Amino acid sequence: MFKLIETKTYKRKLKKILKKHPEIFKKYEKTIYLLEANPFHPSLRLHKLKGEMQEFYLVSIDMSNRIIIDFIVIDEQIFLIDIEEHEEVYW
């Protein structure tokens, strides 16, 4: 199992996203649980973005809600650096 470590920036932005979209809280929790258990779990639909955002990964909360998570993996730790709403999603 991976250990998730949240940066201050990540926590601050997550708080804003969940305040703006409280309906996704439970799904977000499930997504984080899966990320911690297995970052490559198929339901996360984890993939690297392309173009200007090529250093970021996209994780799906569900079929219509996606978040971009900037993270790095060191040993069995995942450092959650940043989180944003995906620009193509219309909440």
C-alpha positions as CSV (number, residue, x, y, z in Angstrom):
1,M,0.0,0.0,0.0
2,F,1.2,3.5,-0.9
3,K,1.4,6.3,1.7
4,L,-0.2,9.6,0.4
5,I,1.4,12.8,1.5
6,E,-0.4,16.0,0.9
7,T,1.3,19.3,0.4
8,K,-0.1,22.6,1.8
9,T,-1.0,23.7,-1.7
10,Y,-2.8,20.4,-2.4
11,K,-4.8,20.7,0.9
12,R,-5.8,24.3,0.2
13,K,-6.9,23.7,-3.4
14,L,-8.8,20.5,-2.4
15,K,-10.7,22.4,0.2
16,K,-11.8,24.9,-2.4
17,I,-12.8,22.2,-4.9
18,L,-14.8,20.3,-2.3
19,K,-16.5,23.5,-1.1
20,K,-17.5,24.4,-4.6
21,H,-18.6,20.8,-5.4
22,P,-19.6,19.0,-2.2
23,E,-21.5,16.4,-4.2
24,I,-18.3,14.7,-5.2
25,F,-16.9,14.3,-1.7
26,K,-17.7,10.6,-1.3
27,K,-16.4,9.8,-4.8
28,Y,-13.3,11.7,-4.1
29,E,-12.7,9.7,-0.9
30,K,-13.1,6.5,-2.9
31,T,-10.7,7.8,-5.6
32,I,-8.0,8.6,-2.9
33,Y,-8.5,5.2,-1.3
34,L,-7.9,3.5,-4.7
35,L,-4.9,5.7,-5.4
36,E,-3.4,4.7,-2.0
37,A,-4.1,1.0,-2.5
38,N,-3.0,0.8,-6.2
39,P,-2.3,4.0,-8.3
40,F,-2.8,1.9,-11.4
41,H,-6.3,0.6,-10.5
42,P,-8.3,0.6,-13.8
43,S,-11.2,2.6,-12.4
44,L,-8.9,5.5,-11.7
45,R,-8.2,5.8,-15.4
46,L,-4.9,7.3,-14.5
47,H,-3.0,8.7,-17.4
48,K,-0.4,11.3,-18.1
49,L,-1.6,14.5,-19.8
50,K,-0.1,15.8,-23.0
51,G,1.1,19.1,-24.4
52,E,1.6,22.0,-21.9
53,M,0.5,19.8,-19.0
54,Q,2.6,16.8,-19.8
55,E,4.1,16.6,-16.3
56,F,0.6,16.1,-14.7
57,Y,-1.6,13.0,-14.3
58,L,-5.4,12.9,-14.7
59,V,-7.4,10.8,-12.3
60,S,-11.1,10.2,-12.9
61,I,-13.5,10.5,-9.9
62,D,-16.3,9.2,-12.1
63,M,-17.2,9.4,-15.8
64,S,-18.0,13.1,-15.7
65,N,-15.8,14.4,-12.9
66,R,-12.0,14.4,-13.3
67,I,-9.2,16.0,-11.4
68,I,-5.7,16.7,-12.3
69,I,-3.3,15.5,-9.7
70,D,0.4,16.5,-9.8
71,F,2.2,13.9,-7.8
72,I,5.5,12.1,-7.6
73,V,6.2,8.6,-6.4
74,I,9.2,7.9,-4.2
75,D,9.5,4.4,-2.9
76,E,6.0,3.6,-1.7
77,Q,5.0,7.2,-1.0
78,I,2.9,9.4,-3.3
79,F,3.4,13.1,-2.8
80,L,0.2,14.9,-3.8
81,I,1.5,18.3,-4.9
82,D,-1.4,20.0,-6.6
83,I,-5.1,19.4,-7.6
84,E,-7.3,21.1,-10.1
85,E,-10.6,20.7,-11.9
86,H,-10.0,19.4,-15.4
87,E,-10.5,22.2,-17.9
88,E,-12.7,20.2,-20.1
89,V,-15.2,19.3,-17.3
90,Y,-18.2,21.5,-16.9
91,W,-19.3,21.0,-13.3
